[in-house]
Amino acid sequence: MRRAGVADIPWDQPATMIDLEGRAPIIGTIRDCAMHFGLYKPHAKTQARILLTKPVHRAGRATRTWILDPEEIAQLTTRLESEG
């Protein structure tokens, strides 16, 4: 059985995008966060994190986690662009 991962997070799942520099968070859905991430400049992308409302499996980890890192957010942005 395949574990659900970043690619399986539903677009309408509530989430909060934060950055490590303390800017105001973006509270919305995974779709909202992915759209905003796509607009960020490279430095801002490295500082971004998404806090999930439901934990997700991440490759290389034994347990599910509540935070997505920039590489995983980039995967969501790519998925959003491919789905149109």
N, C-alpha and C positions, 0 to 999 in steps of 0.2 A: 504494500500500500504506500502510495506517495504522500509525503507530508505537504500540507498546505504551506506556501511560502509567500513572498512579496507579490509575485505575479497573481496570486489568488485573492488578494485583499479587494473586497468590493469597493467600487468607486464612491458609494454613498455612506461608507463607514465614517463616523465622526472621528476627527483627529485634530491635533494641534501641532503646528509647525513652530519651532523655536529656533533661536540661534544662540551660539555660545558667547556672543558679544552683548546680549541683553536687550536687543530690539524688541518691540512689541510683538507678541505671538500672533499667528494667524490661526483662528479657530474656525473650523469648517469641516469639510469632508476630505477624504483622501484625494479626490479629484481637485478640490480647491488648492490643496497643498502642492500637488504635482504641477498644476498650472503655474502657481507662483514660483516654484523652484525653477521652472523653465525660463523664467524672466530674470532670475538673479544673475549678477556678475560672478565670475569665477571665485573670487574671494568669499563672497557671501554664500556660495554653494558649499564651500568647505566647512562653513560654520553651522549649516542647517542640520536640524534633526526633526524627526516627526515622532510625537508621542501618540501611541495608539490607544484606542479604547478596548481592543481585544489583542492579546499577545499573538505573535506569529512565529512560526519556525524559521530559523535562519541557518543556512548551510554552515556546517562546522561547529554548531552549538548543540549541546545535548538537551537544552531546555528552550522553551519559547521565550521571546523577549518583547518588551513594550516600546522599544525605541528603534527607529530606522536611521541608519547612517546615510551620509551623502551618496554613496555608491548605490544603495538600495533605492533612495529617492530618485536618482537618475534613471534607474530601471523603470520606475513608475512613470516618469516623464516620457520615456521612450515608448512604453506601452500606450500611454495616452495619445501620443502622436500617431502611432500605428493604427489605433482604433478610430481615429478621426474625431 
